Each structure stands twice: as structure tokens, then as C-alpha cells.
Amino acid sequence: MNHSAPVVGKRDPKVESLRRAVRSVFDLIYFGICRDSKLLSLTFKEACFDREHVAVSIRHMCERYLRDHHQPLAYLSVLELHPGGHGYHVHMLVNAPYISQATWQDYLWQQGIVDIRSLGKRGSSYNDSKVAHYLVKYMEKDASDLPPGSRRYNVSRTWPKRPPTEYLRFENYEAAYEWFQHVEHQSVFKCDTFRSILPTGEIVQSLSVAGLLPAVEPVVV
């Protein structure tokens, strides 16, 4: 008789990899999106199913941009394998000044059509969350068809990095709420309650808040 216990809670590595990638993209967009951000959809004149050719085309576009603007293009990109048999499309979030659609398409990209959506345009309904969901849907769409060793997204070295995170610890929610009333422009993204065991054996339940705290020294209560 076999008494071996069944394996419980085993997670699919592909699912976990996708979850990590999705969290990273949301994080990158939250801290990197700005008034000059634009969404580009890049297509090829003829169907392209070669990811390496796509990567080379993006690199050449960035080289042309650098040559003209004297600074690297900051971008975050996701590939979509179009279901209509048109091969790969590139969905790219860029931080760049105004450039005409004709310049993007005929000079910078040179591979096909470029569709541009300016996020900072008056009346635009886009924000960091909507942009993130827009890009993530293509990551999830092609999740099962991702070739081995391929990245779910690509980000330039010049894309804005996440600022340092400060940690504060409060004895209770009331103390945390009172503190935040006196801090302007804070952006809290994580709040946890947890228990600490002191050297004396005493158990203390406290609140930990992680966020972007402007010019504030970490405080531990």
C-alpha cells in the first residue's frame, strides 16, 4: 500500500515566470511613464516571424534616433504574434519629444506602418494602469507560444529606474494615518501587518509601509 503524500501546491514555472514579468512591467511603467510618453505600434511590410530580425530592426531604429537626438531612446517593448498571419507586431512605450508620424515611419522605423498614441495629449484617457494593461495583454496572449530563451518584454537601459524605497514601521494604523497626513506627494505601494518577537519573548504586532517618501529619513518605532 502506497502511503506517499500527493504533491500539493506545485506551481507551473511558465505561469510563475509570466506573473513576475507582469509585475515588472507594471512597476516599470508606473515609475517610467511621463508627459512625453507615447505608445507606438510597429508593423512590417511583409510578415515577419523572426524574433531576431525584429530585435535588429528595433536596434537600428534606436541607432537612428540616437544619431539625430544625441541621446538614447528610452523604451519598453512587447511583441505580439498577430493571429491574422501577419507575423510579429511591436508594441512599444517610448519617452521621446514630438516626432512626426512620417519621421517615425519612413526614417526611424523603415520597416512598415507606425501608429502613434500620445499619452500626454489633452483629453487622452491613458494613464499608467491602462498602458500597463495594454502591453500586458500581449504578453499573456503569446505566453504559451514563447520560444525558449526569449524575453517576455524588453526595456532599454535608459528607461527610468525605480527610486529607492524607504521603510517605516508604525505601532498601529492610527499612527501611520497621522504620519501620512503630514507628508505630501507620497506614493505608498505596499502595506503589511506582521508580528515581531522581541528578545524578551514579547510578541509585537506592527504595521510596515513601503513607499516613495520625499526627503524623509527612515523611522522605526
Secondary structure, 3 states (H helix, E strand, C coil): CCCCCCCCCCCCHHHHHHHHHHHHHHHHHHHHCCCCEEEEEECCCCCECCHHHHHHHHHHHHHHHHHHHCCCCEEEEEEEEECCCCEEEEEEEEECCCCCHHHHHHHHHCCCCEEEEECCCCCCCCCHHHHHHHHHHHHHHCHHHCCCCCCCCEECCCCCCCCCCEEEEECCHHHHHHHHCCCCCCEEEEEEEEEEECCCCCEEEEEEEEEECCCCCCCEC
